[in-house]
Amino acid sequence: MRRLFPGLLFLLSLSPACGESTVLSLESSAGLDAMIGVRCALSHGDLHVFCAWRGCASSADGAETALPTLALSSPRLVFGPLASAGLLREASNPLGFSPGSDVFGERTGARLDGSLPPGDPGLLCMPVPDVLGFFYLPCSNGARACGCFASLQARSGLRVEGFFGCSESRPEPSGEEWFRSRPADPGGVMTSTGARLEADFPGLSLGATLGGSFSEKAPPGSFMLLHGSWHGADLFAEALLGRTDAAYRRPGGEASAAGSAFSGSAGVEGTAGRVKVSYAVCLDQPGFAPQPCLSSSQVMGILLEQALAVPAGFVVVFRAEAEKRISRDSMGILQETGRCGAALKGKIGSLEAASGVELNEPGGIDLSLTGAFQETRGSPRFSLESRLERLSARSPLLTFLAALQLERKDVRLSLESGIEGWTVSTTAVDAISHFRLRVSWSTRCALGN
């Protein structure tokens, strides 16, 4: 796929955006750990070309050198590290979303991963943007999925989307516990398909998704999702119902979490704050061998966010949240965990500050403290961050980082230094190994029309 990059760049350069200047951006960073990062971006209208590399400056003899990551983005063609979106993202993890997830509002397709991680590139071609497209995506198991998708705006507020994909994977070895859960990926050719219907009305949104996998060496499987949200004057409610068969496999052939799930949330939301209560329950599908109990989990949570009344010129926001999780394994053993926290954020002029506390259970109460201070406007900019974690344990962790940023016109220089993740009870020599120093700079310039 990397060999296609020069040809793709040449084809797109034949139709440049008229009247637009070309902008070149450069960014580089280095740290005491000998890790160096370089990133270059070239933009001309809707055409963006990226090149990024991150590796160790002092690699050992015989060690593999990381290859640079190349990427290209335009309205009709995207090349590089891609992440699935919309219906393709739902098919990759059907039970992994909450009712308010942005996946239900995404257009089906793929998007460029802005962090430009190394790995096999993907390709997205859209002859008709947001209507018809073809994709080629590498998967986590080494397989590659390719196919097409289409989106149709049937009428105002009503949208229909669908995709069809094909992949071929290698069989993976079976572990000793396969008979209690499910067989490993048998490999071979597999086709995936899915359809989604979205209906948007004033204050109300409804959606339904149905998909399936059909493998030549495994039984077919399917998944189903129903979701809806309602927003009134100050009230809102969201709900999601989903089910995935034990035989369903992701578009790349990997096994997916199987079970039935329901999650919902409701609350009050205004200009000064909001209150949200949520509940979720998931029942796993039984394995291929009898088990005393079905694995299950329940999560209950509450969130409160409120802007406090303060003198003019000040902005203070208080946020508190709590969560309780109850899970039961296949042997009927219960496990309960809890988490609660509170944070306070304030702003006056160009200065911002934040602090928070978090309690975790079980195994004793863990306490985490966070604080941040940042000069948000002007140059130089100064920020300070401190964290003291696991205070109830014998070995709390300390993080203290300071950053300075200088900016002049289109040139920016950043310096970050401090201690990260140091166990306070250890010696000072160990603290040196947790010392961090990172220098980065970036610039951009216009190359003319």
Phi and psi in degrees as a GROMACS rama.xvg file:
@    title "Ramachandran Plot"
@    xaxis  label "Phi"
@    yaxis  label "Psi"
@TYPE xy
-63.4422  -28.6621  ARG-2
-68.8681  -20.1915  ARG-3
-77.789  -16.0196  LEU-4
-60.1518  -48.9733  PHE-5
-59.177  -38.8845  PRO-6
-67.0907  -40.1436  GLY-7
-63.5379  -41.655  LEU-8
-64.3567  -38.7238  LEU-9
-66.0879  -44.0551  PHE-10
-62.6149  -40.3072  LEU-11
-72.9741  -26.9774  LEU-12
-73.2317  -12.6545  SER-13
-72.9419  -19.2507  LEU-14
-128.575  71.2014  SER-15
-72.3856  161.897  PRO-16
-76.5511  118.242  ALA-17
-69.682  143.868  CYS-18
75.0384  4.75613  GLY-19
-107.503  140.524  GLU-20
-87.2064  156.605  SER-21
-92.3979  131.054  THR-22
-114.116  127.956  VAL-23
-108.761  129.563  LEU-24
-123.418  134.333  SER-25
-126.1  141.143  LEU-26
-146.077  137.521  GLU-27
-143.201  147.814  SER-28
-146.387  153.588  SER-29
-151.795  150.622  ALA-30
-138.631  174.501  GLY-31
-66.9713  -19.8621  LEU-32
-79.8454  10.4688  ASP-33
68.3184  14.9708  ALA-34
-88.3145  129.499  MET-35
-121.195  137.474  ILE-36
-127.248  137.451  GLY-37
-133.266  135.71  VAL-38
-141.068  133.695  ARG-39
-131.359  137.117  CYS-40
-135.085  137.577  ALA-41
-126.182  121.777  LEU-42
-123.587  134.878  SER-43
-143.468  99.9426  HIS-44
64.5004  -124.501  GLY-45
-89.3009  2.52022  ASP-46
-97.9219  126.102  LEU-47
-130.775  129.872  HIS-48
-120.583  132.093  VAL-49
-125.865  148.154  PHE-50
-143.322  126.469  CYS-51
-138.813  145.972  ALA-52
-144.587  137.31  TRP-53
-140.109  127.566  ARG-54
-166.274  -178.847  GLY-55
-92.4629  134.295  CYS-56
-71.02  -27.6233  ALA-57
-118.525  66.0498  SER-58
-73.8977  146.151  SER-59
-70.7229  157.446  ALA-60
-62.9489  133.271  ASP-61
87.7093  -9.63234  GLY-62
-74.5857  144.957  ALA-63
-70.2074  133.09  GLU-64
-88.837  130.138  THR-65
-64.3685  136.315  ALA-66
-82.782  148.936  LEU-67
-67.4237  150.184  PRO-68
-94.7572  122.989  THR-69
-108.126  140.748  LEU-70
-148.413  152.071  ALA-71
-143.755  136.933  LEU-72
-137.185  130.152  SER-73
-150.776  167.878  SER-74
-58.6082  -28.151  PRO-75
-112.422  -11.151  ARG-76
-145.795  130.853  LEU-77
-132.712  131.321  VAL-78
-135.18  136.589  PHE-79
135.77  -161.911  GLY-80
-70.4551  113.869  PRO-81
-111.434  150.668  LEU-82
-122.347  134.67  ALA-83
-66.6813  154.53  SER-84
-139.983  156.116  ALA-85
64.7402  -130.571  GLY-86
-62.2118  -37.6447  LEU-87
-63.6275  -35.9631  LEU-88
-70.2596  -37.4469  ARG-89
-62.5478  -42.8083  GLU-90
-66.6803  -23.2358  ALA-91
-80.2135  -19.7963  SER-92
-159.866  73.156  ASN-93
-59.0189  -36.7668  PRO-94
-99.1634  18.3925  LEU-95
-103.113  20.3486  GLY-96
-127.54  154.49  PHE-97
-97.4851  165.966  SER-98
-59.3416  -31.9374  PRO-99
-93.4318  16.0727  GLY-100
-64.961  146.834  SER-101
-75.9199  -6.45005  ASP-102
-63.5305  -29.1843  VAL-103
-76.1622  -16.6178  PHE-104
-101.215  -3.6626  GLY-105
-77.8495  145.93  GLU-106
-75.8812  140.957  ARG-107
-64.8421  137.087  THR-108
154.312  -140.73  GLY-109
-148.56  153.068  ALA-110
-129.291  155.389  ARG-111
-74.7788  130.935  LEU-112
-75.2713  111.7  ASP-113
-64.6447  -21.2203  GLY-114
-76.0888  -11.3587  SER-115
50.4511  58.3967  LEU-116
-70.602  152.988  PRO-117
-70.0432  156.767  PRO-118
142.754  -179.543  GLY-119
-66.5507  134.019  ASP-120
-80.5335  160.451  PRO-121
-117.76  173.88  GLY-122
-138.726  133.731  LEU-123
-129.34  122.9  LEU-124
-121.112  125.132  CYS-125
-124.292  92.1269  MET-126
-57.1756  -36.4898  PRO-127
-123.908  99.2654  VAL-128
-52.2989  135.493  PRO-129
65.0867  9.13163  ASP-130
-124.624  -49.534  VAL-131
-139.796  135.595  LEU-132
-155.062  161.065  GLY-133
-126.491  140.801  PHE-134
-131.295  153.574  PHE-135
-139.757  108.255  TYR-136
-125.067  127.849  LEU-137
-73.4374  144.98  PRO-138
-111.715  166.218  CYS-139
-67.5542  -23.405  SER-140
-90.7604  9.56036  ASN-141
92.6243  -11.3725  GLY-142
-77.0705  169.041  ALA-143
-130.509  125.585  ARG-144
-102.503  134.262  ALA-145
-134.64  153.435  CYS-146
171.45  -158.953  GLY-147
-139.745  162.225  CYS-148
-145.218  157.651  PHE-149
-144.624  149.166  ALA-150
-135.028  133.443  SER-151
-129.986  122.462  LEU-152
-87.5029  93.0974  GLN-153
-63.3461  -46.205  ALA-154
-158.223  177.454  ARG-155
-58.1887  119.731  SER-156
86.633  -1.28211  GLY-157
-124.515  123.331  LEU-158
-133.909  137.003  ARG-159
-119.643  132.077  VAL-160
-133.134  152.698  GLU-161
-156.429  158.768  GLY-162
-145.823  156.885  PHE-163
-138.47  128.097  PHE-164
-136.949  160.057  GLY-165
-139.405  141.077  CYS-166
-148.335  162.343  SER-167
-138.322  123.031  GLU-168
-123.862  160.919  SER-169
-87.4262  148.787  ARG-170
-67.6594  143.827  PRO-171
-106.16  149.024  GLU-172
-66.1269  148.706  PRO-173
-88.9391  138.101  SER-174
-84.969  -179.922  GLY-175
-72.2734  -18.9468  GLU-176
-101.085  14.5887  GLU-177
-60.9506  -33.6712  TRP-178
-72.2462  -14.2214  PHE-179
-95.0937  -14.1475  ARG-180
-123.692  -84.2154  SER-181
-159.329  156.761  ARG-182
-65.4347  155.839  PRO-183
-70.6921  172.636  ALA-184
-60.8621  117.45  ASP-185
-76.108  -8.50094  PRO-186
77.4478  -170.74  GLY-187
92.4068  -175.613  GLY-188
-81.7403  137.173  VAL-189
-139.242  140.47  MET-190
-111.999  145.879  THR-191
-129.14  146.337  SER-192
-148.681  156.128  THR-193
-164.231  156.428  GLY-194
-141.767  147.338  ALA-195
-139.426  136.969  ARG-196
-120.093  124.749  LEU-197
-120.389  132.101  GLU-198
-128.532  121.765  ALA-199
-115.967  125.515  ASP-200
-124.171  165.195  PHE-201
-57.1118  112.846  PRO-202
81.1796  -4.7349  GLY-203
-136.287  134.925  LEU-204
-133.564  130.692  SER-205
-129.903  148.9  LEU-206
-155.78  151.895  GLY-207
-140.852  136.463  ALA-208
-130.627  137.696  THR-209
-138.367  131.312  LEU-210
-147.538  165.662  GLY-211
-154.365  162.215  GLY-212
-127.278  141.113  SER-213
-135.103  107.018  PHE-214
-109.411  149.004  SER-215
-75.3468  -16.0096  GLU-216
-122.077  9.86998  LYS-217
-146.236  155.517  ALA-218
-66.4329  154.677  PRO-219
-70.3015  153.914  PRO-220
-139.308  165.335  GLY-221
-147.59  164.855  SER-222
-141.365  158.125  PHE-223
-144.996  138.375  MET-224
-135.85  135.297  LEU-225
-127.444  129.84  LEU-226
-142.592  156.037  HIS-227
-160.257  154.148  GLY-228
-145.361  145.404  SER-229
-133.352  134.226  TRP-230
-129.501  118.252  HIS-231
-100.153  -154.172  GLY-232
-61.1963  -54.6352  ALA-233
-129.052  -1.34229  ASP-234
-108.288  154.422  LEU-235
-149.917  154.331  PHE-236
-149.531  142.707  ALA-237
-138.693  146.948  GLU-238
-148.783  149.494  ALA-239
-144.469  131.712  LEU-240
-127.98  128.782  LEU-241
-144.668  156.027  GLY-242
-148.54  137.655  ARG-243
-131.074  129.417  THR-244
-69.1825  155.284  ASP-245
-67.009  -24.661  ALA-246
-88.0937  -6.66848  ALA-247
-69.7273  140.45  TYR-248
-129.139  148.981  ARG-249
-67.3195  166.455  ARG-250
-55.5204  -24.5206  PRO-251
-88.6761  -4.39413  GLY-252
101.958  -5.74542  GLY-253
-73.5177  150.213  GLU-254
-68.2909  148.104  ALA-255
-117.381  154.805  SER-256
-61.0999  127.702  ALA-257
-108.348  141.564  ALA-258
156.884  -172.958  GLY-259
-120.814  139.416  SER-260
-141.566  146.371  ALA-261
-136.61  136.376  PHE-262
-143.977  145.654  SER-263
-154.595  158.239  GLY-264
-150.211  153.594  SER-265
-153.037  157.249  ALA-266
178.289  -170.896  GLY-267
-120.307  134.082  VAL-268
-135.592  128.409  GLU-269
-136.615  -173.055  GLY-270
-70.5813  -26.5993  THR-271
-98.1905  -11.8776  ALA-272
172.155  -174.779  GLY-273
-156.442  155.425  ARG-274
-129.009  131.08  VAL-275
-135.89  131.108  LYS-276
-118.193  133.202  VAL-277
-133.465  154.6  SER-278
-148.523  139.956  TYR-279
-144.806  142.419  ALA-280
-139.333  142.281  VAL-281
-139.082  130.265  CYS-282
-114.318  121.392  LEU-283
-72.5537  153.131  ASP-284
-72.7945  143.873  GLN-285
-65.5072  150.126  PRO-286
-79.2108  -164.657  GLY-287
-89.6157  0.288641  PHE-288
-127.722  148.012  ALA-289
-60.8918  141.163  PRO-290
-133.212  149.058  GLN-291
-59.6753  -39.5673  PRO-292
-139.033  157.692  CYS-293
-86.651  133.425  LEU-294
-66.2069  139.327  SER-295
-150.816  162.925  SER-296
-149.773  145.955  SER-297
-130.996  140.274  GLN-298
-132.485  125.747  VAL-299
-121.545  135.651  MET-300
-146.868  159.271  GLY-301
-143.485  140.564  ILE-302
-132.775  134.725  LEU-303
-130.333  127.886  LEU-304
-135.674  125.712  GLU-305
-144.538  134.592  GLN-306
-86.1295  125.15  ALA-307
-84.9912  150.733  LEU-308
-76.9632  115.057  ALA-309
-135.209  166.533  VAL-310
-58.1666  157.652  PRO-311
-57.9874  140.39  ALA-312
96.7976  -16.7246  GLY-313
-103.124  146.853  PHE-314
-131.298  116.717  VAL-315
-127.356  126.226  VAL-316
-122.322  130.327  VAL-317
-107.008  135.085  PHE-318
-134.622  131.012  ARG-319
-137.166  141.345  ALA-320
-148.767  151.141  GLU-321
-141.87  147.027  ALA-322
-143.939  137.672  GLU-323
-124.393  129.024  LYS-324
-124.162  127.829  ARG-325
-123.464  123.345  ILE-326
-128.912  149.234  SER-327
-130.347  128.654  ARG-328
-88.1223  -177.173  ASP-329
-68.4753  -14.2179  SER-330
-96.8301  3.48838  MET-331
85.3191  10.4298  GLY-332
-83.0737  126.099  ILE-333
-88.9853  145.723  LEU-334
-139.099  128.769  GLN-335
-119.65  134.984  GLU-336
-132.275  153.676  THR-337
-142.013  155.235  GLY-338
-151.897  136.237  ARG-339
-146.35  151.532  CYS-340
-159.705  162.688  GLY-341
-144.06  146.046  ALA-342
-141.49  150.086  ALA-343
-131.809  124.271  LEU-344
-120.631  135.454  LYS-345
-133.284  152.104  GLY-346
-147.255  135.313  LYS-347
-142.693  117.292  ILE-348
62.4908  -123.459  GLY-349
-99.6511  10.5931  SER-350
-106.589  137.622  LEU-351
-129.787  146.059  GLU-352
-145.313  149.451  ALA-353
-148.713  146.057  ALA-354
-147.867  154.313  SER-355
-158.365  163.143  GLY-356
-138.414  143.897  VAL-357
-140.709  135.096  GLU-358
-115.744  134.291  LEU-359
-127.745  145.915  ASN-360
-143.466  145.78  GLU-361
-97.1808  -155.266  PRO-362
69.7153  34.4119  GLY-363
86.5428  170.468  GLY-364
-95.1  123.125  ILE-365
-96.5534  136.003  ASP-366
-120.704  129.412  LEU-367
-123.632  135.3  SER-368
-118.319  135.372  LEU-369
-130.793  146.561  THR-370
-151.099  145.255  GLY-371
-148.094  145.975  ALA-372
-141.045  131.392  PHE-373
-146.311  134.948  GLN-374
-88.8091  111.197  GLU-375
-90.7952  -13.8602  THR-376
-132.341  153.168  ARG-377
85.2357  173.134  GLY-378
-132.077  131.459  SER-379
-80.3552  159.893  PRO-380
-109.099  137.558  ARG-381
-127.642  133.924  PHE-382
-134.681  150.908  SER-383
-138.866  133.142  LEU-384
-135.875  134.38  GLU-385
-139.255  139.661  SER-386
-138.941  135.842  ARG-387
-127.356  106.298  LEU-388
-109.124  157.826  GLU-389
54.3284  52.4251  ARG-390
-66.6174  -30.3569  LEU-391
-76.5059  -15.2964  SER-392
-83.4542  168.222  ALA-393
-75.0065  -19.5965  ARG-394
-126.886  79.1328  SER-395
-67.8586  155.625  PRO-396
-106.919  138.136  LEU-397
-119.032  133.312  LEU-398
-130.857  129.02  THR-399
-142.382  110.922  PHE-400
-127.43  138.739  LEU-401
-126.865  142.486  ALA-402
-135.214  143.064  ALA-403
-128.853  131.541  LEU-404
-128.11  126.331  GLN-405
-112.005  137.361  LEU-406
-140.926  132.141  GLU-407
-143.664  115.007  ARG-408
55.5497  -115.179  LYS-409
-104.477  15.9171  ASP-410
-114.874  133.683  VAL-411
-132.032  133.968  ARG-412
-124.99  130.286  LEU-413
-126.923  142.009  SER-414
-132.89  125.946  LEU-415
-128.904  133.226  GLU-416
-150.676  155.121  SER-417
151.262  -166.932  GLY-418
-111.858  135.722  ILE-419
-131.054  123.717  GLU-420
66.5511  35.6423  GLY-421
-88.1644  130.81  TRP-422
-76.5072  115.959  THR-423
-61.9233  -32.5228  VAL-424
-77.0807  -7.62675  SER-425
-83.9803  179.43  THR-426
-77.8844  167.856  THR-427
-67.6006  -26.8717  ALA-428
-63.526  -38.0653  VAL-429
-66.6834  -31.3123  ASP-430
-62.3083  -32.646  ALA-431
-63.1008  -35.774  ILE-432
-69.1867  -17.7777  SER-433
-99.0068  6.38577  HIS-434
-74.2838  134.671  PHE-435
-121.367  138.754  ARG-436
-143.364  123.026  LEU-437
-137.734  130.509  ARG-438
-121.061  132.957  VAL-439
-142.463  153.852  SER-440
-145.29  155.261  TRP-441
-149.874  153.31  SER-442
-152.071  159.518  THR-443
-146.844  148.439  ARG-444
-151.033  154.633  CYS-445
-93.8255  131.863  ALA-446
-94.5664  3.07333  LEU-447
96.8029  172.252  GLY-448
